[in-house]
Amino acid sequence: MTSSTRIPKAELTGIYGALVKWMSRRMLGDVPEAVGVMWHNRKVLNFSFGVGRRIQKWDRCDENLKSFAHMAVASLVGCSFCLDLGYFHAHNKGLDVAKAREVPRWRESDVFTPLERDVMEYAEAMTQTPPTVTDELSARLLEALGPAAMVELTAYIALTNFMTRSNTALGIESQGFSAACNLAPLAVASKA
């Protein structure tokens, strides 16, 4: 694979580099290009790893909803790495892969519930610049999810924006993690 990143990957060295490579291969089957790029600034890399570990412990919002929100943000921002990784994680976590596959075209797809649609609309509204979240949408989600899950979903979407925008700006693209699991290709959003 030819590197498409805007900052060349660094070689992961030393004991910590070996550990990072081992963990990446264990979790993903490969070492993502993003890790090589972020290796240039280990404080940023460690922050990203730490955030990733901590948000995995959040448990007040349904994992499928967070997965759909993550993929909706990735699709809107254009982060093919995050979209692919989100699909891969949905598969590995035993989430609804048939629905995850449809996230890039969620408006046209008939597989989503009204709540799932509201979550993806909220994710996109938070991602717009400036954000376009409405009181009506927030009220529907608060009613359906409750305050704790709503706060978690909001923070999850905000962190997803951090990751997707960083990866996109750095030129980090999909590495085919979902294809390695023999998942059907992601649906493609129609050009409206």
C-alpha positions in Angstrom: 0.0 0.0 0.0 1.3 3.4 -0.9 1.1 5.9 2.0 -1.3 8.7 1.4 -0.6 10.5 4.6 0.4 14.2 4.5 3.0 13.6 7.2 5.3 10.6 6.6 4.9 7.7 9.0 7.7 7.3 11.6 9.1 3.9 12.5 7.8 2.7 15.8 10.9 1.9 17.8 11.9 0.8 21.3 10.0 -1.2 23.8 7.0 1.1 23.6 7.0 0.9 19.8 7.1 -2.9 20.0 4.2 -2.9 22.5 2.1 -0.5 20.3 2.7 -2.7 17.3 1.8 -5.8 19.2 -1.4 -4.3 20.6 -2.4 -2.9 17.2 -1.9 -6.2 15.5 -3.8 -8.0 18.2 -6.8 -5.6 18.0 -6.8 -4.8 14.3 -4.6 -7.3 12.6 -2.3 -4.6 11.4 -0.6 -1.3 12.6 -2.7 1.6 11.2 -0.9 4.3 9.3 -2.3 6.8 11.9 -0.1 5.3 14.6 3.0 5.9 12.5 2.0 9.4 11.8 1.1 10.1 15.5 4.4 8.5 16.6 6.0 11.8 15.8 4.4 13.3 18.9 3.9 10.6 21.5 2.0 12.9 23.9 -0.7 13.3 21.2 -0.6 9.6 20.5 -0.9 8.7 24.2 -3.8 11.2 24.6 -5.6 9.6 21.6 -5.0 6.1 23.1 -6.1 7.2 26.5 -9.3 8.8 25.2 -10.1 5.7 23.2 -9.7 3.5 26.2 -11.7 5.7 28.5 -14.7 6.1 26.1 -14.9 2.3 25.7 -15.9 2.2 29.4 -18.8 4.5 28.9 -22.0 2.5 29.2 -25.0 4.8 29.5 -25.8 5.0 25.8 -26.5 2.0 23.5 -23.4 0.8 21.7 -25.3 0.5 18.3 -26.4 4.1 18.6 -22.9 5.3 19.4 -21.6 3.2 16.5 -24.1 4.7 14.0 -23.3 8.2 15.3 -19.5 7.7 14.9 -20.0 6.4 11.3 -22.4 9.2 10.5 -19.8 11.8 11.5 -17.0 9.9 9.6 -19.2 9.8 6.5 -20.1 13.5 6.7 -16.5 14.6 7.4 -15.1 12.2 4.7 -12.9 10.2 7.0 -12.6 6.9 5.2 -10.3 5.5 7.9 -12.9 6.2 10.7 -15.7 4.9 8.6 -13.9 1.6 7.8 -12.7 1.3 11.4 -16.2 1.9 12.7 -17.6 -0.8 10.5 -14.8 -3.1 11.6 -15.6 -2.4 15.3 -19.3 -2.9 14.8 -18.5 -6.4 13.5 -16.0 -7.2 16.3 -18.4 -5.9 19.0 -21.3 -8.0 17.6 -23.3 -4.9 16.8 -25.9 -4.7 13.9 -23.5 -4.9 10.9 -26.3 -4.8 8.4 -27.4 -1.4 9.7 -23.8 -0.2 10.2 -23.2 -0.9 6.5 -26.0 1.4 5.6 -24.9 4.5 7.7 -23.4 6.3 4.7 -26.8 6.4 3.1 -28.9 6.5 6.2 -31.4 9.0 4.9 -32.3 6.8 1.9 -32.1 3.5 3.7 -35.2 1.9 5.3 -33.4 -0.2 7.9 -33.2 2.4 10.7 -35.7 3.1 13.5 -36.8 6.7 14.1 -34.5 6.9 17.2 -31.5 5.7 15.1 -32.3 8.3 12.5 -32.5 11.0 15.2 -29.1 9.9 16.5 -27.5 10.2 13.1 -29.2 13.5 12.4 -27.9 14.8 15.8 -24.4 13.5 14.9 -24.4 15.4 11.6 -25.9 18.5 13.2 -23.1 18.6 15.8 -20.6 18.1 13.0 -21.8 21.0 10.9 -19.9 24.4 11.2 -21.6 26.1 12.9 -23.5 23.3 14.6 -27.2 23.0 13.5 -28.6 21.1 16.5 -32.2 22.1 17.2 -34.2 22.2 20.4 -36.7 19.9 18.9 -34.2 17.2 18.0 -32.5 17.5 21.4 -35.9 17.2 23.1 -36.7 14.0 21.2 -33.4 12.4 22.0 -33.6 13.5 25.7 -37.0 11.9 25.9 -35.9 8.7 24.3 -32.5 8.3 25.9 -32.6 10.1 29.2 -30.0 12.7 30.5 -27.1 10.4 31.2 -27.2 8.7 27.7 -27.7 12.1 26.0 -24.6 13.5 27.7 -22.6 10.4 26.8 -23.8 10.5 23.1 -23.0 14.2 22.9 -19.5 13.8 24.2 -18.9 10.7 22.1 -19.9 12.6 18.9 -17.7 15.5 19.9 -14.7 13.2 20.4 -15.5 11.5 17.1 -15.3 14.9 15.4 -11.8 15.4 17.0 -10.6 12.0 15.6 -12.2 12.2 12.1 -11.1 15.8 11.5 -7.6 15.0 12.7 -7.3 11.9 10.4 -8.7 13.7 7.4 -6.4 16.7 7.8 -3.4 14.4 8.1 -4.5 12.5 5.0 -5.1 9.2 6.9 -7.3 7.0 4.8 -9.0 3.6 5.0 -6.8 0.6 5.4 -9.4 -2.0 4.6 -10.0 -3.4 8.1 -13.6 -4.3 7.3 -12.6 -6.0 4.1 -10.2 -8.1 6.0 -13.2 -9.5 7.9 -15.0 -10.3 4.6 -17.7 -7.7 5.4 -19.8 -6.5 2.5 -18.6 -3.2 1.2 -20.1 -0.1 2.9 -23.1 1.4 1.1 -22.4 4.5 -0.8 -24.3 7.7 -0.1 -26.4 8.9 -3.1 -25.4 12.2 -4.5 -28.4 14.4 -3.6 
